[in-house]
Amino acid sequence: MTQLATRDFIDGLPKAELHLHLEGTLEPELKLALAQKNGVDIGQSTIEEVQASYNFNSLASFLAVYYPAMNVLQTEDDFYQLALTYLKKAHQENVRYAELFFDPQAHMTRGVAFEAVVNGFYRACVDARAFNVDAHLIMCFLRDLSAESARQLLEIAKPYQAKILGIGLDSDEHHNPPLKFLREYGDAVAQGYRITMHADIDQVDSIQHIQQALEIIRVERLDHGTNIVENPDLVDWVEQLKIGLTFCPLSNRLVADDMKDREVLELIDHNVKVSINSDDPAYFGGYINDNYEANTTKNDLTIDQVVQLAKNSFETAWISDFQKQTYLAEIDAYVADYL
């Protein structure tokens, strides 16, 4: 359909979110409230001061702001409140299903128990069912820590495995290629986890890292990953295997001055299963509907194109075929009613 998609259409469209860091939803208001509750000196006392601290122009400079902000998260209830606040926002934006990244090593290294992190986040996922959001957790290895640290994390997580859907890989990619964690990913698959990993935009050796992730580790999804357009053979490969790529326009723009929207249009033209997501919305200025709108406005996307992006999100989610068909039918019903 050639009719252009509007924000009103986007707001009501059922969608899945597959690339969202729970720690990246720490809004200034909650950060200040938790700092006061827990007696943590963050060096800021107003919302404006917190917002001013969210200043970065690269992946490394973003991480230098991102990790210290987590110091305000101390108790299971803090993690619960953080996740539930995001999930309520997701409900408002018609996110029906979500797979959510979390970084336990970033908390454990500052003395917070693993069980406080996972139990708090999981409790919020359970409670979100009350307002019709189905949410699950993806535990990430921090790639700038050692492979041994990742192995230890897998061991610590064993008693909590029923609360964790999959394994991801995030943080600073420079000098931390996927193959660094080959054994740990093999162990994760053997334990029954689903697997994905970040292939951040415009990194050193981006194509080699993407190739390692796809051809050696055999990830089921690739987060970011738009540099793949530099290798047509890999583009054909992900199209054949129906591997999803999770695209985050607003975070791309602030880290690399480019939303990578042209690359995404190219991938869509090749029938690659690209979806739109919000990454770290508290830091990058927008939740999932803002990301849809940014990409739609920049490229005059039609309703058909936006619908395909939403359908891709469900088709590449780690859910059953029955669930996928149910959500896709929900999209079709929404479109028919909207038009």
Helices and strands as residue ranges (DSSP letters): H 7-12, E 15-21, G 22-25, H 28-38, H 47-53, H 59-69, G 70-72, H 76-92, E 95-102, H 104-108, H 114-128, G 129-131, E 134-142, H 147-157, G 158-163, E 166-170, G 178-181, H 182-190, E 194-199, H 206-211, I 212-216, E 221-224, G 226-230, H 232-241, E 244-247, H 249-256, H 261-269, E 273-276, H 281-284, H 288-299, H 303-315, H 321-338
